Amino acid sequence: MVRTALWGAPAGYGRRPPPAALSFAEQVGAGWYEAPLRAHTSAIAPIGGGSGVVVALVSLRAHLWRSRRS
């Protein structure tokens, strides 16, 4: 799923904020546009890190389980 999302992203997507972040930032005045934009992307970023940790722990557990069985 992650691979599909990354490879299916349009060119330059990493340089442009996601539409949800832009929508969130547009709800405040022009002077405060940058703060909610950064807050939104900072709040979303840990999801990827947390997913990576979960995958690593599951992989480690599977490796240990297989090691004990052989």
N, C-alpha and C positions, 0 to 999 in steps of 0.2 A: 504494500500500500504506500509506504513512504517513497519507494523507488518510483512508482507510478506518479506520485504527486510531484517529485522533484524533476523527473524527465518530462512531464507534461506541462511544466510551468513555462510561461512565455519568456522570450529572451529579455533579459534585463529585469526580471522580476525581483531579484535580490536588491536592486537599487531603488525600486519603488516600494513604498509601504503597501501592505495588503489593503484591499478595499474596505474591509471591516475596520481597520485602524483609521483610515481616512474618514469613514462615516462617524466613528467615535469622536475624532478630533473636530469635525465640523459642528458638533453640538455645542461647542464653546465659542467664545469670541475670538477674533483674529489675533489678538495679543497673546492669547493662551493656547494657540493652535499646537505649538511644538510640545508642550508639556503632556497633554493627554495622549498625543501620538506616541511619545516615548513610553508613557505609562502602559499603554495598551500592548505595545510590542514587548515590553519588559515582563508583563504579566503572562503573556503567551509563551515566551521562551522557555521557562522551566518545564513545560509539558514535554518538550522534546528530550530534555535532559532526564526527566523522570522516567520516560519510556525507555531510554537507553539503559538506565540503571536496572529496571525491571528485566529487560531482555538479558542483560549480563548476568544477573542473579539466577534466572531460570536456566541459562546456559551452563553456569557453574554447577548448579545443583544436578542437572542432567549428566554432566561430566563426572561428578563425584559418584552418582548413583551407578553409572555404567562401569566405573573403575572398581567399585566394590563387587559387582556381579561377575566380573571376569577373573 
